[in-house]
Amino acid sequence: MYSFIWFLLIGLAAGWLAGRILRGRGFGLIANLVIGVVGSFLGGIVFGLLGFRSYGLIAELLVAVAGSILLIFIAGLIKKR
């Protein structure tokens, strides 16, 4: 149960950070937080496929932020069409 709560908290923080990094390309605070949770899952999958594992809070946050940025970027491309 605690790991799920940490996953959500890291995802929320990653969504907020991704929104700050991609100023003007985000979707607002609430949407960025939701995208952060989904993006952290996506980041874990992508980095896992590349053979990288994250150990520790900082590494997990970096993976989650990378996944969130990737997801916001992809969503922005889809939104433009």
Buried (B, 14 or more C-beta within 10 A) or exposed (E): EEEEEEBBBBBBBBBBBBBEEBEEBBBEEEBBBBBBBBBBBBBBEBBEEEEEEBEEEEEBBBBBBBBBBBBBBEBBEEEEE
